[in-house]
Amino acid sequence: MGAGEQTPLETETPAQIVNAGFAHVPVLSRELIEGLAIIPGGHYLDATVGGGGHSRLILEAAPDVRVTAIDRDGQALDAARAELAEFGERVRFWRGNFAEFETDGILFEGIVADLGVSSAQLDTPERGFSFRHEAPLDMRMDCRQSLTAAEVVNQWGERELAEIFYTYGEERLSRRIARQIVGMRPFQTAAELAGAIAECVPAKYRHGRIHPATRVFQALRIAVNQELASLESFLNRAPGWLKPGGRMGVISFHSLEDRLVKHRLRENPLLRVLTKKPVLPQADEQAKNPRSRSAKLRLAERLNS
């Protein structure tokens, strides 16, 4: 996903890309590949290719499969090109917001979208997604866009901050935290902001199951990248990109995303929902990859008429 200038579909594969930090562990991979029912010679759209993990599984699932891989994050696309180089022209890449993608008349046998922030983005300090690092307040998935988390935190009004913390983070102390931020700003780093948030919440909140800055950072990330607006546009448009009988799988990681996916798939007249309840990671996957625990997969199929 992403805002900003777009680049056309690309087929070139760099000889060597050094991007070791963008390893991608695909979540719910067994369930997704089974749900997509991949066919030989099929053309699939990976709307959030990340490091290329899901695309690799799709390409390996049947002979002569092709993938169009898109992402708003340039580092992710570089990593995906390296990861998928062996498949040559069976993979095409496009950088931009998945909500703004144009198929140019191409219809797909399947579409997958793995939403939210990736482990690679969280674990790269300079991207500013995690409050555990002394890193700039950035949070841009597409580094070509101008709006950063620093601008939101240091320039937006108290009421506006409280609203996004409550709406995008479901943070019940949104007003208190917004007041604290406005009173202490400017902030330079993610860790500095997280510390200020922790200072203003009650002790039981501060020592709870999750860090008190978790919901605020989620809200900032969603606001900076316009994630929910982009997701809603994508969910409205993507069913029209499927061939009759084609399938769509969407993996979400928090209730705001999952709720939107659930309702848009159900309401779209072109689709038949295949999952009454979301598919969750099995115990072995959760043990190997703790970040998969919040993942939910929903599947739908394009109707023939």
N, C-alpha and C positions, 0 to 999 in steps of 0.2 A: 504494500500500500504506500501511497505517497503523493505529495503535491509537487508542483514545479514543472519545469520544462520536461517534455518527454522525448525519448529517443525511439527511432523506428526498430522494428524487428531486426535482430542481428543473427548471423550464422557463423561469424568468425569465432575461432577458439584460440586464445592465446597459447603460445608454446609453453609458457610457464607462468604461473601466478603464485606469488608467495602470500598466503593469507591463512596461516596456520590457526589463527584464533577463531575462525568461523566454522568450526566443526558443527554438524547438525545431527542431533539424535532425533529421528522422526517419532512422534508419539502416535499411539493407536495405529501403528502401521499395519498390523495383521488385519485388524477390523476394517481399516480404510480400503486396503487392496481387495479384500473379499467383497466389500460393499460396492466398489466401483465395477466389479465383474468385467475386468479388462479383457478385451478381445484382440486377437492378432491383427496388426495393421491399423489399429485404432489411433486416433489423434486425441490427446488429452491436454487440458489446460491446468497447469499448476500456477494458481493465482498469487501464491506467496512462496516462491521457491526456496527462500532462505539459503541454507548451505547445500541444497539439492537432495536431501535425504529421501523425501517422498517421491521426487521425480525419478531417482535411481530405481526405486522399488517398482514404480509404474513401468519404466522402460525394460526392466528385467522380467516382468510378469508374463509377457507374451511376445512372440516374434514380431519384428518390424513395427513396433509401437513407436509413435512420435509424440513429442511433448513440446508445447509452447510454454516457456517458463518466464514468469514476470515477477518483478519485485521493485519496490521503490528505493531500496537500500543498495547503493552501488557496491559496498563491500560484500553484501550477500550475493549479488550477481557475479562478482569476480570469483567468489568461492564456489558458486554453483557451476560456473564455466570450467573450473579446474576439476571439480568432482565428477562432472559429466562429460569430460573431454573425449573419453573413449567412444561415446555414442555418435560423435561427429555431427552430421547434418540432420540427424534424427531429432536434435534439440535446437530450438530457436529461442532467443532471449529478447526480452523487451523490458526497459526500465521505465517505471512510472506507476501511477496510482491504479490499482486494479479496478476502481470505479470508473476510470476514464479510458479503459482499454477499448479499442475498436477491433473487431474480428475481421473486418473487410470481407464479410460474407462466409467466412469459415465457420463450420459447425463442428462441435466436438462430441466424442463418445463419452467423455467424462470431464468433470471439473472438480478440483480440490482447492480448498483454502484453509490454511493453518494460521489462525488469527493471533493477534497480540504480539508481544515482544519476544524475541528469541533468546535462548540461553547465551548465544554469542554476543548479542547486544548488551545483555545484562552484565556479562563478564568482561566487557571491554571498558575499562574505567573512563577513558576520554569521551565515550559516548554520553555519559551522564545519566544513564537510565537507572542506576542503582544508587541508593542512599548510603551504601557501605564504603564508598570511595571518596577521596578528596579530589573530585573531578569537576570540571565546569558544568554548570546547569544547562545542558544542551537538550537531549532527548529527541532530537530530530531523527526520524527514520530515513528521510531524504535530506541529505546535508546541503542540497541546493536551495531549499526553502529558507526564508529569512527568519521566520518566527522560531524562537527558542524558548526553553523553559525559563531561562534567566529573564527574558522580557516579560513573560507572564507573571513571574514571582515578584519582580522588582517594579513593574509599571502598571499592572492591572489594579483596579480598585478593590477595596475590601469586600464590598458586596458581591462583585463579580467572582472574586476568588472563593468566597464562601459558597456561591452557587455551584461552581464547577466541582469543588470538593464534595459537596452533597450529592450532586447529580451524577458525576462520573466516578466518584470514589465511594459513594454511599457512606460517607463519613458523618457520623452523628454530632461530632464536635466541630463541624465545619466553621461555624462563626467564631468560636474561640481561637481556632488555629489561624484563620484569616486575620483576625485582629492581632495576633502575635506576630505574624509575618510582616504585616504593614508597619507595626511598631518597631521592628528590629531591622528591616531592610535598609540597604541592599545586601543581598547574599551573593557570594561568588561561587560556592561549591555545593555539591549535593550533600556531603556530610555535614556541612555547616547548617544547611536548611533542616536536615533531619534532626540535628541536635536541638534547634530552636523549637521544632514541633514537639519533641519529647519533653522539653522543659515545661510546656504549658498545659499538659494533660495530667489527669489524676494519676497517682502512683499505681493503682490497680490496672489502669489503662496502659501505663508505661511498661509494666512488667507482664503484659498479657501474652497470648499465644503468638501474636504477630507484632512486629515493630510498629509503634504508633504512627510512623511516617508512611507505612505501606499504602494505605488508601489514598493519601494525598499525592504520592508519587504516581500512582495509577491514574488519578484524575488529571494531573499535569501532563502526563504522556498522551492521554486520550485527547486533551484539549490542543496540545501542540500539533499533533498529527491528524486532527479531525477524524479520528478513527471510527466513531459510530456513524457519522454522516457518510463517510466513504463506504462503510460496510452496508448501510441501508441502500445506497445507490447500487452497489455491486449485487446485492441480493435481489433487487428489483430487475436488474438487467441480465444477469448471468443465465437464468433459465432459458432465455431466448437464444443463447449461444449453443444450446444442446441439440443434438439430433434426437428425433423421437426414440424413446427407450434409453437415451443417455442418462447417466447418473451424476449426481452432484453430492460431494461430501464436504462438510464444513466442521472444523474443529475449533472450539472456543475454550476460553480459560477463565472467564468470570461471568457472573450472572447477567450483566448488562448485555454482553455479546450473545450469550446463549438464548436469552429471552428474545432478542431481535431475530436471531436465526430461526428459532422455533416458530415465531409468528409469521415471518415473511415466507418461509417455505410452505407453511400450512395455508396461507392466504393466496398464494400464487396459482392462478387457474391453469397454468401450464404443467404443474407438478403434482405428483402423488408422493406423499411422505412415506418413507420406508421404515422410519424409526419413531414409534409412538413415544418412547422415552429415549433420552440420549444414551449412546454407548459409552461406557466408562472403561478406563484401563484395567486390565486384569492385575491380580496381586503380584505376579512376577515382574511385570513392567514397572509397577509402582515401586517395587523394591530396588530395581536396577536404576530407575530414573525418577527420583522423588518429585521433580518438577512436573511429571506427568499426572500427578494425583488430581489436579483440578481440571484436567482435560475432559471435554465432552464432544462426542461426534454425533452429528445428525446427517441423515442421508435422505435424498429425494430422487425421483425418477421423472424424466420428461414424458408426458403423455403422448400417445400416438396421434391424437387429434388436436 
